[in-house]
Amino acid sequence: MFNKVLIANRGEIAVRIIRACRELGVKSVVVYSKADADSMAVQLADEAVCIGAPQPSESYLLIERLLTVAAICDVDAIHPGYGFLSENAYFAEACRRHGIAFIGPTSEAMKALGDKNAARDTMKKAGVPVTPGSDGLIHNEKEALEMAKKLKYPVIIKAVAGGGGRGMRIAHNDASLRQGFHAARTEAENAFGNGDLYMEKFLVNPRHIEVQILADNFGNVIHLGERDCSVQRRNQKLIEETPSPAISAKLREKLGQAAVKAAKAANYTSAGTIEFLLDPDAKDKFYFMEMNTRIQVEHPVSEMITGIDLVKAQIEIAAGMKLKIRQKDVVFSGHAIECRINAEDPDRNFSPCPGKIEQFIPAGGPHVRMDTHAYSGYFIPPYYDSLIGKLIVWGHNRAEALAVCHRALDEIVVKGVKTTIPFQQRILGHKNFIEGKYDTGFVENVIQKAKKNVSKEGGK
């Protein structure tokens, strides 16, 4: 096992990794920007080093500076968390070149899966179903129009290096395809330095299902079941749950087998997530979408129903240890739901709300977990994502988990800034969600549309 790990991240995930390190008897070093000097991670870590100005480009994204801190603090490994450099193959390569273990997959696997078009080819060869689409890159507008004619509208243009909804455009006709093709290329070039695009048939309001996997360096791969991530706004997840109310036992088994097959095809190691889309016209059909080569924000829901600590498993795998369990040892118990608590104002188009948290009381009680870096008096900086915490609850069944989630959301106190809690309460209380009848269009087409209608009626 490692002696000391550097955490190249901030916020709740930095706190989460510190806790895992402490339980493993590993010392932690956290880096921080000037804006995060008073963060919980800085207070909890064994060592803390300031690495620059608030902007990520001047702190958390500076690879050479991170490696310098790693050398000065004599660390054995670096954990990148999620976001920032977590899926940067060059960073993973640089760590290993400097004799530092990267707690994540190899740079080769990251490169292979980071190029989403190449990842599609890998999955096809492995027999994992992929969404109908182009066999390679779409180089120009003419090729885009020809492929759209074959696939039939609607189609979606995607950047091979895309993520977080960037470099993606949906087209319903030739005119929107022409416009979307150039817009996606420009956005991808600016965001990722790579404007290469490919095309897929766009599935209207599918179910978004992902499968958590763990893979060691000895060929052992297991899955920890699926998570339903369909409650989204502009491709950003709001609520996740497991097991999915849309998945039968038979389909669950197929998804798990496909995820393991996908990880093996990519020679993947560490924790990772295979993302699938369920065909809205044939619920027993699913397609590979992409693989996230890192720990995910929503990993706690899988931990809640399996009892497996994914972050500790990541660290152990990177230290060269074999997986402690096999697939037959994975036991799924009950139902778990996660709500992402963001400092945003839902009534103002979810605009970020940085500022001082005057009072913060997290939820507690039976079957409740709150992963957060917030506290009373904490100042939310305006330079990073607006996540201030995650509420994760468990129940013996879905109805019980929903009841616990309602109670826990009501219990959270956040004074001084607006949060997404009222919006999540509306979602959880909606008839469709209660019945498990939702998809990726649920928030825009049902929740927000209903609110607009209420506003119009109030105006009359």
N, C-alpha and C positions, 0 to 999 in steps of 0.2 A: 504494500500500500504506500501511497505517496506520503511525504512528510509535510509538504506545504503546497497549497494550490492558490494561484492567482485568479481572481474573478474579474473578468474583463467586461463588466456590465454594471447596471445600476438598478434602483427600484426594488420591486418585490422579488424579482428573480434572483437578485444578488443576495437578499436576505435568505431566500429559500436554499441557495447553494451553501451559504455560510452554515446554516443549520445542519445540512447533510454532512458537511465536512466535520463539524464538531462531533456528530454522532459516530463518525468513522475514526475519530481520533486524529484528524488531519487539521493542521493550522491553515488559516485563511488570510489572504492578502487581498484587500479590495482597492481598486483604483477609483478615483472620483474627480469630477470636474469641480471648478470653483463654485458652481451653482449647487452642488451636492455635498458641500462641506458638512452640513448638519444632518445628513441623511441617516436613517436607521442602520444601513449597511456599514457606514463608517464607524458608527458607535458599537456595532456588534463584532466586527472582524478583529482578528488578532493584530493585524497591521493594516494601515490605510495610507495610500500615497496619492497626492494630488497630481494629476497629469495634464492640466491645462484649463483653457477657457471653457465657458458653458457650452458653446456650440460643439456638437459631436465631431465635426470635421477638425476641431482643434483639441480634441481630448479622446473620446471613446473610440474614434476611428483611426487613430494614429498608431499603426502597427509597430513602427520602430520604437516609439516611446513605450509601448506596452512591453515589448521585448527587453528594453533597457531596465524597466522596473523589475521584470521577472529575473533578470540577471543580478541586479543589486540585492533583491530580496531572497535570492537563492531558492526559487520555487522549482518543484518537480514537474508541475503541470499547469495548464491554463484552461479554465472553464469559460466559454464564451456566452453562456446563457442563451437567450433568443434575441433576434434583432441584431443591430450593429454588425459585428464581424462574424456572427455565429455560422453563416453559410458562405463564408469567404474562403475559397480553396487556397488562395495565396497565403492567407493568414495561417491556415492549418499547416501548410507546407513550411512556412517560415518558422513556426514553432518547432517542428520536428528537426528542421535544419540546425536549429540552435540547441538541440538536445533537450527540448521541453515537450512533454506529452501534451497533445491536444485532446481535450475531453470531448470527443465527437468522432465522426467518421474520418476515413482517410481523405486526403485532398483529391485522389483519383476518383473515389466514389462520389465525392461532392461535385466534381466537375461533370461527371457523367450524368448525374441527376439534376444538376443545376441548369443544364441545357435541356429545356423541356421538350424540344423536338427530338433530341438524341434519346432522352428518357423514354419517349413514346416508342421509339424503335426497339429499345432494350426490352420493354414490356411486351411488345408484340412477339418478339422472338422467344420470350419466356412463356408465351401462352396466356398472358394476362390481358383481358379485354380492354381496348382503348376506344375512346370516342371516335367515330368516323371523322376523317380529316385528311389534310394533305400528307403525302408521303415524305415530304421534305420542306425546305424553306420556300416561302412565297417571295420572289425577288422584286416584283413590280406590280403595278396596278392591273395590267393585262392578265397576268397569271392569277391574281386575286379574283378577278371577275370570272375567269374560266373555272376556277375551283368552286366558287360559289354556285355556279350554274350546275355543277355536278352534285354538290352536297344539298342544294336547295336551301333557300333562306328559311329562317334566320341562321346566320353563321357568326362565329366569333374569331377575331384576329387576336393572336397572342404573341407577346415577345418571348423569345426562347430563354431570356434571362430575367423574365418578369417575376413579380411578386407583389403581394399587397394590393392587387387590383390595378397596378400600374402597367402600361403597355398593353392594355386590353381594350378592344372596342367591339361592340355588337352591331351587326348590320342586318337590316331587314329588306334592303333593296340595293340596286346598283349605286344610286346616289349616295346613300349612307356608307356603302362599302368604300367608295372612292375617298370620301372624306375621312372615314375611320382608319383606312390603311395608312395614310400620311400622318394622321394625328398619333396613331399608335407607334409608328416608327420614330417620330420626333420625341415623344414622351419616353420611349425606351432608350433612345440614345442619350437623352439628358439624365435619366435616372440610373441607368446601368452601364452606359458607355458601349452598348451593343444594340443596334437597331434591327437585328434579324427577327423576322416574323414567320409564323406558321398559322394554319387555319384549321378550325374544327367546326363541326355541326354544333349549333348552339341549342342546348336543351333548355326549353322554357320551363322555369321553376322546377328544377329537379330537387331531389333530396341530396344534401351534402353529407356524406358519411366518410369518416376517416378511421383507420385501424392503427392502433399503437403496436409497435414491435420493439423487441430487444434482440440484439445480435452480438455475440462475442467474437473473439478472434480465432475460435476453434471450430467454426462452422455451425454452431448452435444458434438457431433462430426460433423465437417464440412470439406469439401475438397475445395482447392483453385485451382483446375484444374491440368493439367499435365505439365511436362517439358520434352522436348526431349533432352536426354544427350548422344546421339549416337556418337557424334564426340569425340572420345577418342584415346588416345595413351597408350598402355600397361595398360588398365583399369583405366587410369587417364583422367578425363573429361577435355576438352579444351574449348568447346563452348556449351552453352545451350540455348534453346529457348522455348518460349511458345506463342501460342499453337503449338503443333507439326503439321508439314505439312503432316504427315502420318496418322493422326487420323480423323476419321469421327465423326460427331456430335453424332451418335448412339453409337460408340465405346467409345467416351469420357464420355458419361453418364455411361456406364458399368464400365469403369475404376474407375470413381469417387465413384460409389456405392461399388465396390469391396474394395477400399481403406478405406472407412468408416467402412465397415463390418470387415476388418482386424484389424483396430484400436480398435473397440469395442470388438472383440474376445480376444484381448490381454489386455483388461482393461487399455488401454493407455491414458495418459494425457500429455499435453504440445504440442509443435510443433513436427512433425515427418514426415517422408517421406516413402511411400511405393514404392518399386522399382519393376517394371515389365519388362518382355521381351516380345516383340511381335514376334510371330512365323513367320519366314521369308517365310514359305510355305503356311501360311494361315493368312493373315493380320488381320482378325477379331478375332484371337485367341491370348490370352495373358496369361502369367504365373507369379505368384508371385516369386520374386527372394529373396528379403530380406527387412527388415525395418531398416532405420537409425533413431536411437532414440536420435536425436539432431537437432539443427539448421544446415542447410547445406550451403556450400560455395555459391551455386547458388540460395539461397532463394530470392535475390532481383528481379529476373525476375517475380516471382509470385507476389511480392509486386507491381511491375510496372503495371501489368494488372488488379489488384484487388483494389489497394489503401489501402491494409491492411498491417499494420506494424507487421511483424511476431515476431520480437524480443520484442517489447512492449507487444504483446499478450502473449508471453512466460512468461514474468515477471508478468503480471496481473493474469494469470492462477496459477502460483506458489504462488501468494499472496492470493489465495482463491477466486478470482473473477470469475463470470460466463462469458462465451463468450458474447460479446456485439451484435453479429450478428448470424443469422441462415442461413441455406443453401440458402433459397430463397432470402436473402439479398445480397448474393455474386454476384457481377456484373463483368463480364469479358470484358475488353475494350482494343482493339488493339492488338499489337504484341510486344514482348520484346525479346531481345537477350543479352546474356552475354558472354564476352570474358575474360578468365583468363589470366592476364598478369604475366608471370613468368620470373624471372631473370635466363634464360637458353639460351644456344646457340644451335639453331636448326641445324646448320651446323656441330656441333660436338656431334651428338647423344643426344642432349638436356642436355648436361652437365651443372650443376649449375654454376652460375657466381656471386659469392659473391664479394663484393667490394663497393667502394664509388660511389654513384650517384652524378655526378658532376653537372648535371642540370636535373630538373624534372618539366615538365609542363603537368598537367593533361588535358584531354579533357573537353570541356564545351559546352555551347550553348543549344538550345532547345532540350528537350527529351533525355538528356544525364545525366547519373549519374556515378560518379567514386568513388568507395569504395577503399580507399588505406590508408596505413600508411607511404607511402614514401614521401620524400621531397628533395629538392636540398641540398646536403651535407650529406644526410643520408647514413650510412654504412650498407650494407646488410650483416648480420652475416652468417657464413657458417654452423651453427649448426641446422638450422630449414628448413622447406620447402621453396621453392624458390618463392612463391607467393608474388608479390609486389602490386598487385591491381586487381580490377575487373572493367571492363567497361560494363555498362549496358545501353542499349538504348531502346527507345520506338518509335513505329510508328502506324499510324492508321491501317496499314496492313503490311504484311511481306515485300513487296517490299520497302515500305517506311522505315521500320526498318533497312533493309539491307543497304539502302542508307545512313542513319544516322550513322550506324556502321562503314561503310567504311570511311566516313568523320571524325568521331571521332578517329578512329585508326590512320589516317594520322596526326591528330592534336597532338597526344601525343608525347612528347619529353622526352626521357630518355638517357642521355649521361653518359658514364663511365662504363656501363655494357651492355651486350647483353640481349635482351629480345625475347619473342616469338611473338611479334607483326608482323614481316614480314611473319611468318609462318601462322598466323591467317588471314592475308590479302590474302594469297594464297588460303586458304580454302574458305573464303567468296566469292572470285572471281571465284571459280571453277563452271563450268556449272552444275554439279550434285548437288552441294549445293544450288545454286541459284534456281534450280527446285525442291528442297526438296527431292531429290533422294539420300539418304545416309543412312548408317547403321554403326554398330560398327566396320566394317572392312574398312570403308571409308579412314581413315588416312593412314593405312599401305598399303592397296591395290590400292589406287588411288593417293593420294597426294604424298606419299614418293616414290612410284614406278615410278611415272611420273618424279620426280626429279632425280632419279637414271638414267633413260633413257636419260634425258637431259645431265647429266654429262658424260655418255658414249659417246654420240654423240659429245660432246665438246672435249672429249679426242681424238676422231678419227681425 
